């Protein structure tokens, strides 16, 4: 019978970094929720609008990116569409598929949301360009692994 692999206990520094990342994520989400609230949006509505400000996406891809069920995405898109922030369009690659796309007003709100995120922007501005580049590169490495 094979012996189970030994579990490696993280060192104190690793645990401190994990806790700091958790704190950053919590503060980011709180800031995001506040920015969303200023536009009478929920956090999920704001996140979906932010995704659509980059490119139109099919519902399934939105659900995957938001880590939720496609039926939830449909409801979020419905509410944003009723406010004129999002519209459904045929996918140019496959006209049987509909994509959600931000309207001009939706793009404007998404831009305001990004500009309203003070927590991340202000401390990052206090870092040098070299420090921001290093942080970006380290975060990319973490996400790639």
N, C-alpha and C positions, 0 to 999 in steps of 0.2 A: 504494500500500500504506500502510495506516495505521501510524503510529508507536505503539509500545507506550507506555502511560502511564508517567510517571516514578514510580519508587518513592520514597516519602517516608521518609527515614531518621529514626527517632524521636530526639528530643533526649535528652540525658543525664538530665534530670529525669523524662521519661516512662519511660525504661528503669529508673531507680531505683524508680519507683512500681510498674512491672510486676514487678520482682524482689521488692519488699515484699509485693505481693499474693500472689505465689507462695509466699513464706515463711509468710504468714498461712494460706493454704490448707493447706500441708503441716502446719503445727502444729495446725490445726483437725482435720484428718483423723487425726493421731496421737493427739490428745486423744479424739476420737470412738472410735477403735479401742480405746483403753485403757478408756473408759467401757463400751463394748460388751463387752469381755473380762471386766469385773467381773460381768456378767450371763450369762457363757458364750455370748455372741452374736458372730457375725462382723460386720464393718462393714456389709456389704450387708443382713444381717438387721436390724441396728439402724436403718439408714436406712429400710428398708421399714416397720418398726414405727413409726418416727417419722412417716412419711407417713400411715399408717393411723390414727394418734392424732388426726389432724385430721379425717379423714372416710373412710368406706369407699370403696374404689376397685376398678374392674374390673382384671383382670390386664393387659390391654393398656395401660391408662393408667399402671399401676404400672411396666410395662416402659419406657414412654416417659419417665417421670419419672426412673427409675433408669438410663436409657440402656443397656438391655440387652435381650436377647431374651425374649419371653414365656415360653419354656420354662424359662429361668433363674428367672424370677419364680415359676413354679409350684413349682420345687424349694425356693425360699426360703420360700414360703407353707406348703408341706408340712411343713418342719422347724419353723416357728413354730407351726403348727397342732398338731403332735404334742406341743409343750410347753404348749399351752393358752393361747398368747399371741394367736393369730389364729384366726378362724373364717371359713368361706365361707358367704355368704348369697345368696338370690336378690335380684337388683336390683329394687327397687320399681318402677322405670320400665319394666323389660323383664325379666320373670320367666325368660326363656330365658338371660339373662346372670347369671353369678355375680360377686359382689363379695367382696373380702377385707375383713374388718373386725377391728379390735383388740378383744379381749375386755377385761373389767374388769382382769384381771391384766396384759394387754398394755398397757393405758393406764397402769397403775401403773409398769410397767417403762419405758415411753417417758418418763414424767415423771421417773423416776430418772435416765435417760440425759441428759435436758436439764439436770438439776440437777448432773450429774457433769461437765459441760463447763466446766472451770476456765479453760482458756486464754483463751477469748473473754470470759467473764463478768468475770473479775478485772480485766483491763486496761480494759474498758469501764466498769467501776464507777469507775475513776479519772478518767473524762471527765465533764465537766459535762453536764447535760441538753441544753444548747444544742449542745455538741460532738457528742453522740450523735445528735441530730436532724440536724445537718449531715452527719455521716458516713452516716447512713441515707439521706438525700436524695441524696447523691452516689453511693452504691452503687446506688440505684434508677435514677438517670439512666444509670449505666454499663450496667446490665442492660437498660434499655429501648432503648438504642441498639444 
